[in-house]
Amino acid sequence: MGRRTHVGQAAPAAALLLVFVQLLASWLPVAVATDPPFSCGASSNAPFCDRKLPIEQRAGDLVSKLTLEEKISQLGDESPAVARLGVPAYKWWSEALHGVANAGRGIHLDGPLRAATSFPQVILTAASFNPHLWYRIGQVIGTEARGVYNNGQAEGLTFWAPNINVFRDPRWGRGQETPGEDPTMTGKYAAVFVRGVQGYGISGAINSSDLEASACCKHFTAYDLENWKGVTRFAFDAKVTEQDLADTYNPPFKSCVEDGGASGIMCSYNRVNGVPTCADQNLLTKTARGDWGFNGYITSDCDAVAIIHDVQGYAKEPEDAVADVLKAGMDVNCGGYVQTHGLPAIQQGKITEQDIDRALHNLFTIRMRLGLFNGNPKYNRYGDIGADQVCKQEHQNLALEAAQDGIVLLKNDGGALPLSKTKVSSIAVIGHNANNATLLLGNYFGPPCISVTPLQALQGYVKDARFVAGCNAAVCNVSNIGEAVHVASSADYVVLFMGLDQDQEREEVDRLELGLPGMQEKLINSVADAAKKPVILVLLCGGPVDVTFAKNNPKIGAIVWAGYPGQAGGIAIAQVLFGEHNPGGRLPVTWYPKEFTAVPMTDMRMRADPATGYPGRTYRFYKGKTVYSFGYGLSYSKYSHSFVSKGTKSPSMTGIDGLKAIESAAGTVSYDVEEIGAEACDKLKFPALVRVQNQGTMDGRHPVLLFLRWPNATDGRPTSQLIGFQSVHLKAAQTAHVEFEVSPCKHFSRAAEDGRKVIDQGSHFIGVGEDEFEMSFMA
């Protein structure tokens, strides 16, 4: 499944550590399979078991055979068995954010199989800007999910991942779960990850209705607040403009459906402009199913139906909440609220049996696409995926590769990194995050195949490694600065492992500050002052932190951001520090200064408002100082970029002759993309060829980022917009050509105030690195 990580090039000590880890993984108990739950055994002759019939017809037959009470019982995430029809129980809620997890109800990693490959938290994987890597991770998750199911340790194959809400505010506790702040990048991640999980190819037409596992894109939509100054996600009413919905909040979900073929969507807790998303017919039925062609099931977030009545007061009675969501297009409720109040809702005439049948048809269609009504799954399409595919060494190598490629080098003054394996005789390892294996996993994780902390990994390189925690935890309200200073002053080199943890940022927990918590800054500065050489600061965190003090301190030679790097994160960090891997990650989010906390987290506007001093959000619209910018990252090599004129051709405008122009109140002339039409839009596409050279002495993987900018940022235009990205591996001094397909209808367009996509007449600038070229768009 893609290229393997070449661990044989590691230093002898590191290689021994990796061998030990691999041996440790091989000692896991042998998994003895039991039969997974399924329907339609050999003796069944019901039409819903007839594989020759279309799935739509089979699902309809099954629904028609259920009593009303049986139908209502199937509308919760824990759907009971219908024994008289041979239908087993099913659990819809399973998690696989960055590896198969036991956070939901459907997966049980407590039998013969007790672990699964744990990849880096998504925000770090996103920093690789490598869609092929994201796809392969999705493939592994789909494969291991089937392996667990086929081994009899799962009651469902519907996984509520990925989280593709845009990381709008740096304080958001769940930003770590997302691919970052850019909707184009997030949409690409969604599409390829979903394709990998569901068993599709990385691109092209989806030519099969079969599902290896089912992926669910969440949380639809404009969800990015947990609990900020007493405002909770359950009660929050997100006030969002049509413009921001069109170009920021909804595009990742559109891509997830149209490009990824997602089979699941989760509606969110919050309201959008007064309407709970799970009760919004315009959102679920008109937009997702109608405009985007969504073919799958829609689930609520857990207890989201209940809060429509209990917290938000949108529904006057529980039965009204049930009616609101079923008529809007939701299919299954995470929780038992619909199962409890469904029958009274029918008796009161608030819903009909047809409303329930519509939802059940979607639900049973998914279970049939998963092959769970085709007899024993072990003898069907994915039946040969056994327990030996879970924690497979190739999968673990991919987890290491993902951690390596995501790590971002933020500062490297005076060549502080990489360290020399032959010159480091002693090293002080300081920080609460240095020896905590669980911390590396972030949230929504399952038991990992292996566990190696940064301290353990560094001990494989330096025999004399001296550890001091320094702080009690990320909160750092108890600190032993004196001991840390003493150890730091006696060692040749010092590496500090600081940052955040899940007490600071997670589901239901947003941050109030952007600095490092408690006494961390004081500890870092004290250690830096005492050390013999400039120290190295490794930050383990999901959300951005203001480390301006470290950026400007000459006694801090290097800063590395490693996110929450997963089961192999400790090894990957050590390899980067000692130069066995050349860091190439780029920040997928803007790192804001502490002063940004003056902006209310509840303000959903993306665009700046100079009249009120509102600075805007994300690199696309933010007008303020940054600590580090979106897309920033250093390397042990230097790379150059330039457009190749012979391979870059501007489009012909003849296909849109006579197109009517629109003039705004501000005098901007533009063209409506919908009026251009799909055929003309295809003809406008053109190639942009970029020459990339590794000018350094070390091989490396390098993300190539293609941006569009306008002559000015008036009329709600972004300052700039990422329109393409690819990751290339270049040997020292190697040159490569990278081709991008540029689609003016997609890449040159912006959202007007009413949400329509328009292309402005006149100049557009396409840039990569320091090079850019101008092209004019005029019908």
N, C-alpha and C positions, 0 to 999 in steps of 0.2 A: 504493500500500500504506500508507494512513494519511496523516496530514498531513505535509507537508514542512517543513523548517526554513527560516524566512524569513531568509536571510543578507543580504538587501538592507537590513536595518535596522542593520547593523554600521557602525562608524566607517569613514571612507574608507580608512585604512591597513589596517584589518582586512579590509575588503571586497577590497582589492587582493590581500592575502595569500590569501584564499579563492579568488579568481579564478585566481591563480597555481597554487594547489594543484589546482584543477579542470582547468586546462590541462595540468598535469603528468600527471594521471591519463589525459587524453585522448591522451597521447603513448605510452601502453603499446602494445606491438606488437599488430597485428591478429591475432586468433586464427583460424587456419585449421583447420577441423574435420576430424577423421578419424572413421571409424565407431567407435562404442563396442562393447565385446564384448556379444554376445547369443546366444541360442539360438532355434531354431525359425524358420528362414528359410522362404522361400516354398515350397521343395520338400519340407518336412517334413510327414509325415502321422501321426506318432506321437500316441497319445492325450494324452501330457503336453503336446503342443503345441496341442491343440484348445481354443481359448478359449471354446467353448460349454460345456465341461464345468466343473463346480465345481473350484476350485483344490485342494481336499482330494483329490479323485479324481485330478487330474493329478499332484499330488505323489506320491501312492501308486503311480501307474503308473511314474513315473520311478524311484522307489526300487526297485521290483520288477525293473527291468531291469539294475540294477547288480550286478556280481559282489561277493563279500565283500571282496576286496582294494580294489575301487573304493569301496565304502562306507566302509571305514576311512580311506581317503585323504581323504575329505571332512570329517573330524571335526576338522581344524585350521583356524586362521584363514587360512592360505594353502591353499586347496582347489584341487588341480590340475584340468586339463581332462580330460574323458572324451570323447576325440576320436571314438570309434566311435558315440557318441550325439549328437554335435554340441553337447556341453555345454562352454562355455568355462571357463577358470580363474576363480576368484573370490577376492577378498581381503576378509575380513570386517572387518578393523580399519581404520577411518578415524576421524578426530577432527573435531569441530565444536563445541567448548565455547563459544566466543564468535565464531564465524566459521569457514568452511571452512579446515581446516589441513592441513598435510602432515606432521603428527607421526606418523600411522599408516603403513600400507603400501598403502592403497588409492587415495590421492589423489596426483597428480603435478603440482605447480605449477612444473614446470621446462620446459614446452613453450611453445607460443604464449601460453597463459594462465600468468602468473607471479605473480598476486596474487589476493586475495579480500578482501571487506570485513571489517575487523577491528574488532569491537565492543569495548566495555569489558569487562574481566574481570568475571565474573558478580557478584562481591560488590558492585561499584559499581552495576551495572545494577539489582540488587535494591534498592538504596537509594532508587530512585525510587518503590517501592511501587506500580508501575503495570503491572498484568497485560496491558493492551492493548499497551504498549510491548514487554513480554517476548514476546508472541505475534507481533508484527510482526518482531522480531528472528529468531524461529524461522522465520517465513515466508521471510525473506531468505536464511537459511542453507539451507533446503530448495530454494529456487529456484537459488541459486548452486551448490549441490551438483549439481543436475541439469544446469546449464549446463556445469560442468566435465566431467561424465560424457558428456553429448551431444557434447562437443568431443573425445572420445577420450582424455581425460587422467585417467581413473579406472578402476579395476578392481573397484570396489565402491560400493554406496550405503548401507551400514550404518554409521552414525556412533555412536560410543560416547560419547554425551553425552545428557542433562546429568548432572553430578555433584550428587546431591541428599542426600548425607549431612549431617546436622545439624552445624553448626559448634559443637561442644560445648566445645572447649578452645581458648583464644585462641592457644596456641602451635602449633597444627596447621599444618603447612606448606602443606596443600592447602585450607585454609579459604577462601582467595581464590577457589577454583573454584566455591564453593557460594553459594546465596542467603541464607545466614546461619544464625542459631541457632533460629529459630522453625519448628516443624514445619508449622503451618498455612500460613505464608507460603511455605515451601519446597515444600510440596505443590502450592500454587497455581502457583508458578513452573514446577514440573515439568509440570503438566497443560497449561498454555497454550503453553509452549515446545515440548513434544512435538507438540501439535496443529499448531502452525505449521510445524514441520519436516516433518511427515508429510503436509501438505496438507489438513488438516481445518479446519472452522470453529472459531472461538474457544470456542464453547459449543454445547450441544445434543447430540443423538444423532449418533453417528458412523455415517453411512449408506453408507460405501464401504469395501471391503477393499483398494482400491488405495493404494499408498504413493508419494508424491513422493520421499521419502527415508525411511529408517528410523532412528528415535531409540532410544537404549538408556539406561535409567536405571541408574545405578551409584552406589555399590558396595554391594550388598545382602548384609549389613546391619551396623550398628554398627561401621563402619569410619571411624576418625578419628585415626589415629596412624601416623606414618611411621617415625621412628627417634628415640626419646627415651631418653637415658641408656643406650644399648645395647639397649633393647627395640625390635625391629623389627616392622614390619607383617606380615612373613612368619611370625614365630613367636608373635605376640601372641594370647593367649586372652582375649577380652573377656568379663568376667563381668557379665552383664546380667540384671536382674530382669524378670519378666513384665510388671510395671507399667511399667517404662521402655521396654521394647520396644513396648508397646501405645500409649503416648502421646507418645513422642519419636522412637525410631529407625525404626519401621516406617511410621508414617502418610504420610511423603512418597512412599514407594514404592507404598503403597495408592492414593494419589491419582493417581500417575503412571499406574498401570494402569487404575483404574476411571474416572477423570475425563479422563485424557489419551489413553487407548487406546494406550499404548506398545507397540511391536512387539519391543522387546528389553529384557532385564535382564542386568546383569553381577553375578555373585556375587563376593565380595571375597576377599582373601588371608587375613584373620584367621579365627580360630575364634570361635565364640560359645558360651560355656558348654561348651567342650571339643570341639565339633564344627566342622570346617571348613565354612564356609557353602556351598561348592560341593559338599559331600558331605552336605548336610542335606536329606533328603527332606521333612521337615516344613516347611521354609522354602520350598523351590523348588516342590514338587509340591502339598503340602496347602494351604499358605498362598497362594502366588502364583497357581498355576493353579486350585486348588480354591476357596478362599474368595474370591479377588478376580476370578477369571475371566480370568486372563492368557492371551492368545492371541498367541504370538510365540516367539522363540527365547531361550535363556539361554546366555550365554557366560561362560567363566571370565575372570578378570583374567589378565594375561600370565604364564604359567608357574605359575599357582596350582595346577594339578593336580600338577605336579612337586613343589611344596613340601609337599604333603600327605604325601608319602613322604620326600622328601629333607631337609626342615627340621623339620616338625612331628612326624614319626614316627607319624602317625595310621594310615597304611597300612603294613603290614609289607613289602609288595613293590610294585613299580611297577604290576603288574597289578591289585593290590587298589585302588590309587588310581583307576585307570581304572574299575573296577567301582563303586567308591563314588560317583563323580560321575555316571556314566551312569544308575545305578539311582536316584540322588537326583533326577534330572530335568535335569541340565545337558546341553546339546546340542552345543556347539562349544568347543574348547580353544584359547585364544590361546597358540600354541606348538605344538610337534610331538610332545608327550609321548603323547597319546592315539593319534596316528597311528603312533608307534613301538611302543607297548605294547598296542595294541588287539587285534591278531591273537593274540599269546600269551595275552591275557586270555580270548579265546574258546577257544583250544586247551586252556587249563587249566580251563575250565568256570566261570569266574568271571563271565562275561557271556554273553548269548545274542545271536544275530543280531537278534532282536526288539528288544533294548535299543538296538541301533544303528539299526534301522529307525525306531524312535520318534523318535530325535534327528534323523535325516535328513529325516523327514517335516516336522518343524518348520523345518528349515533351508531346504529347497527351497520350502516354502510361502511363506517370506519373499521369496525371490528371484522367485517368480512374482507375488506381490503388488506387487513393484517393477516388474513388466512386463518382466522380463529373459528370459522364455520366450514372448514374444509377437511375435517377429520384431524387426526393427531398431527400438529405442526411439525413434529420431528421427521415426518415422512414427506413433507412438502418442500416448497422452494427454498426456504431458509432452514430446513431441518438439519442440515449437516453442520450448522454452527454450534459447536459444543463448548463445554466448560473450558477446554484447552485454549479457546480464543479469548478468554478473559484474563487480563494481565499478561497477555502474550508479550514476549520480549520486543517484538517489532513495535507494539503499541507503547511500551515503556520508553523505547528509544525516541518515539515521536513526542512523548511528553517532555523529554529532555530537550529535543530540538526546539519545541515551542517555547520553552523557558529561555533557552539561549537566544533565540531570534527576537524575543520580545524585550529583553533587558535594554534599557536606555542609558547611555552614558551622557550625563548632563554637564559635567565639568571635568577637565583633565589638564590642569595647569602644569607646565614644566614636565610633561610626560610622567606624571605621578603613576599612571597605569600604562601598560601592564606591569605587574611585579615580576621580578626575576626569581625563578625557582632555585637558582644556585646562590643568590645573594641574600635571601631572606633566611636568617638563622633563627630569629625569634619573632613572634607576632602576637600582639595583644588584640584579642577579639572582645569587644565591649558592646553591650547593649542587650536589652530584654528580648529583642527579636532574633538574637543569634542562635539560640538553642531551643527553639519552640517549633517542633515539626507541624503541629496542628495549625499554627498561625500561617504557614506557607500555603494552606489550602483555601483560604478565604471563606466563603460561605457556600451553602448548597453543595456540599461535598459528600462523597462516600468514603468508606475506608480505603486508603490508597494501597497499591501493591507493595510499595516500599516507602521508607521514611528516612530521609537523611537531612539533618539540619545544616545550615551554613557552617557552624562550628565543627561538626563532624567532618564535613567536606574539607575544610581548611586544614584540619589535623592530618588529612591525607597528603598535604603538601609540605607542611612545616611541623617538624616533630615537637618543637618548643612553642606550642600555642597556648597562651594564657587567657583564660576567660573570666570576665567580670560582668555581671548583668547590668550593674549601674542603676537601673530603675526596677521597681517592682513589677511594672507592666507599662503599656503605652501611656496610661494615665499619668505615670511618673510622679505620683504624689509622695512617694517614698524613694529616696535616692541615696546611693553610696558613692558620692562624687570623689571623696578622698581616696578610697580604694582604687577606683578607676584611674585616677590621676597617677597613683603610685605605680600601678601595673603598666600604664601607658609610657611612663617616663623610663621604664627599665627595658622596654622592648625595642627591637630594630624598627618595626613597622606597626601601625595601628589601623585596624578596621573597625568602624562603629556600625552597628546594625540597629537603626532607630526607625521611627515611623509610627504607624497606627496599628490597631487590631480591631477585632469584631466588637469590642466594647465601645469603640469610638465611631464606627461606621458599619451599619448593617441594616437589614430590614427592620423597620420601626424606629431606627435611630439615625437622625441627621446630625451633622456637626453644627455648632454655633460659631466656631472659630476655624481659621485656616492655618494657623501656626501649629508647630509641634506641641503636643500637650505637656502640661506640667513643667517639670524641671529639665526636659530633654535638651532644650537649647543651651541652658547653663552647663549641663553635663558635657555636651559636644564641645563647646568653647573651652571649657576647663581642660578637657583631655587634649584638644588641639594645642593649647598653650604649653602643655607639659611634654608633648611628644618630641622625639628627636627629629623627626621629619614630618612634612605635611601629611595629615591623616587622610584616610579614605572613608567617606560617608556613604553607606548603603541604606536606602530608604525602602522599607517594605510597607506599602500602603496601596489602597485602591484609588481613592480620591487624591487630588493634588494638595500639596502643602506649600506654604510660603517659607522657603528656605533662603531668602535673600541674604540673611546673615552669613550662611555658609557659602553661598555663591560669591560673596565679596570678601571672605576671610582668606588671606593668602596662606594661612596655616592649615587650611582644608584643601588638599591638592586635587581631590577628585570626588565627584558625587555620582552615584549610580542609583537609578530607580529600577526596582525589581518587582514591583506590584505585589501580588501574592502568587508566587511562581509554581505552585503545585508540588507533586511528589518528588520531582527531580530538581526542584528549585535550588536547593543547597549546593548540589553538584554544579549546576549551570552558573551560579554566582561565582563559585570558586574558579571555574574554568575561564570566566571572563576576567576576573581579577588577575589571574596568572597568565593571561594571553593565549590560552588554548582555544579560545573562541573570540572572534573579533565582533564586538557589539555593533549592531546595526539597527536597533529599534528606534522608533520615532514616537514622540508623545501623541496619543490620540485625543488629548484634551488640552485646553489652555490651563496653565497654572497661574492663578490670579494672586495679587497681593492681599494681605490681611484686610485692607480697607474695603475690599469687595463685600464684606459681610454687612455693610451698611445698606446694601440692596436687599429689599424684602425677597425672601425665597418664594413667596406667593405671587410675585409679579411674573406672569408668564410671557410677557412681551420679549421677543427676540431682538427687535430693532431698537437702536439707541434713540433717546428723545433729548436732544440738546437743550430744549426749552426748560426741562425740569431737572437736568443733570443725570438722567437715567443713562447708564453707560452701554446698555445692550448686552448681549450674551453670545458666547462662543466666538471663535476667530472670525466668523463670517460677518458679525455685526458689532462686536465689542469695540468701544472706543475708549481705551484706557491703558494704563501700564500693565505689563505682565511680568511675572517672574520667569517663566519659560513659555514659549509660544507653541501652538498646535503644530505638529510636524517637526519639532526640534529634536535633535539627537546627534551626538558626536560618534566618532569611530576611531579605531587605531589606524585607519587609512583615510586618505582624502579622495573624493570623487569629483569628477567634472561632468557637466551636462551641456549638451548643445543640440539644437535642432538640425537635422540633416535636410537641407533644402530639397534635394532630389526625391526624398521619400515623403515630403510633406506637401500635400496638394490642397489648395483651397477649393471649396465646393462651387459648382456651377449654380447660378441663381435662376437659370432659364425656366426651371420647373415651377417657379412661383411667380412668374410674370403676371402682372395685373392684380396681385393680391392687395386687398384694401388695407391701408394703414390706419392705425388708431392714434389719435393725439390726446395725451392726458392734459389735465388742467395746468400742469407745470410746463407743458410744451414738449414733452417727450413723445417721440413717434415710435410706435411699436407695431408688431404683427401678432395676431392671435394664433397660437400653435395649433389649436383645434381646427381652425379654418385652413391652415396649411395642409393638413391631412396626412395620414400615415404614409401614403405612397410618395408624396413629395418630400416628406421628412427623411425617408430612406435614401432618396436621391441626393439629399444634401450632405450625407455623411462623408467624411474624408479622413485620410490617414495622417497622423502626426508621428514622424520618426525621430527618435531621440538617440543621440550617441552618448554613451556613458562609459567613462574610463575610471578604473581603479588606479590612482596615482601613487598609492602607497606600496609598502613592502610586504603587506600581509593580505592573504586571501580574506574575502568577506562577503557577506550577504547584504545587499543594499536596496532599500525601497526607493523607487523612482516615483515622485509625486508630480502630477500634472495639474496646474491650477488655471482657472479663468479669472480675469479681472476686467472690470469695466473702466471707462475713463474717469468715472466718479461714482460715488455711492449714494446718489440722490434717488428719489422715487422708490425707496425701500430696497435698492439693490444691495447685495452683500459687498463687503470690501473686496473679498475674493472668494472663490469657490473651488474646492477640490472636484475635479471632473474625471480623474483617472489615476490609477496607481498600480504598479507592478513591483515585484521583488525579484532581483536578479543576483545570482552568485557570480562574483568575479574574482579570478585569481589576481595576484599582484601584477600590476601593469597591464592587465587585460582590458580590452575594449569590447563593448557589445552594443548592438542596436536594439532598441526597444520600441515597438510600434503600438500606438494607441489609435483606436477608432473614435473619432470625435463626431458627435451628433449634435448639430446646432439646435435642433428642436428640444433635445434633452439637456444639453450642456450650456447653451447660450441663453436659455429661457430663464425668466424669473417669475415669481408670483406677483400678480397685481393685487391691489387691496381687496378685490372681491374673490381672490383665489385662482383666477384664470392664469394660465401660463402664457406669457408673451415674450417675444424676442424684440429687443430694442434695435431700432435702425441705427447704423453707424458702427463705430469701432468696437472691437472686442480683442483682448490681449490674452494669448495663451502662453503660459510660462512654465519652465522647469528649471529648478536651481536659479542661476543668475541670468539665464537666457529666456527671451520671449519673442514672439512675433505677433504682428497685428493683422487682423483681417476685418473687412467691413461687410456688414450684412445689410443688403438693400434690395428690395424686390423691384 
